[in-house]
Amino acid sequence: MVLLGKIALGFGATVLMAGAYTFHEGVIRVDVDESHGNGSHVHVWAPAALVPMAIHFVPRRQLERAGDRAAEFMPLVHSVAKELQKYPEAELVDVRDGAEHVHIRTHNGVLLIDAEEPGQTVHVACPLETIDDVSRELAEFAPGA
Amino acid sequence: MINHTRRVFPVIAFLAAACLFGPLGIQAQTSSSQSSTSSQGEKWLHVRVISTDSKGETVRVNVPLELAEKVLPAIDHDRFHGGKVRIGCMDCDGVDVRTLFEAVRGAKDGQFVTVQSKNADISVAKKDGQFLVHVHDKDKPKFSQVEVKVPMKVVEALLSGGKDELDIVAGLHALASQNDVELVSVKDEDNTIRVWMDSKNVAD
């Protein structure tokens, strides 16, 4: 009984620690909702800490292709993500035009993009640190990096 | 032993919970302590467009100058390269803008251009280190008023690049060293446009 308790305790603590590490960088969230006809609903939630790790398991050829396609923009994305980390709380862009609304801001070091128009809403949340990490990883596979 | 386990478990659970939620707590504290005034003299460039038409379009853009200075050199697209934009009309209709500006820079404060007509009033002046342009368009059925105020140091920095280019990064760097300033103000019956710089990280 005591041994079982110890095992349960060890397992529980390990799970908690693993959970703490997994979520310490926050969560990447992508929500796309189309309310018209056969509109699609996409909801993706992923621990941000796992993304840079997951890149190491992507086949090199795929990464090279992604790096090649994103080569033009990666220095810009990397630069923006790196600099935005200095502004964890900032209202950057807010555009309203009738029923359309685009809002880009940072909150708690997370880049939040909300876009709404009649029949469609898109919400994206991604920790700036993760964008920085991923852009750095991809830049290594970009030609001329 | 069971008692020992019972005593230790809450401690481990607490530590794990602290690890899990600790960073969030720290971030929350950081965010709550941040006010609308940015720290250590950070300068923000604000753009606000408010339209009073039926749609009521509004645009609010807030950009930290330091961020813009760091990010712009990373853009390499079309006429924009290395924080400089290549423009083809520096020699506009035979008027060498650079030489014209050099002349204005060396001149004392004063009103250099004054046009008053039935259609519009235009004035270009230099005062207290500021380059001022005022346009009051009376021709349209709807009036419009444009005020541009740019510190001379910023204009100098903008023109510090090559012959046919504006050095945007140098301009922003020079702007960051200035006090709060309203750079552009456009008002007509339907729209209000403001571009200004201050130390607040949110627009009003």
Interface residues (C-beta under 8 A of the other chain):
Chain A: M1 V2 G5 K6 L9 G12 A13 L16 M17 G19 A20 Y21 F23 H24 E72 P75 L76 H78 S79 V80 K82 E83 L84 K86 Y87 P88 E89 A90 E91 L92 V93 D94 V95 R96 D97 G98 H107 N108 G109
Chain B: M1 I2 T5 V8 F9 I12 A13 A16 A17 C19 L20 P23 L24 Q27 A28 T30 S31 Q34 K55 G56 E57 T58 V59 R60 V61 N62 V63 P64 E66 L67 K70 V71 A74 I75 D76 N201 V202 A203
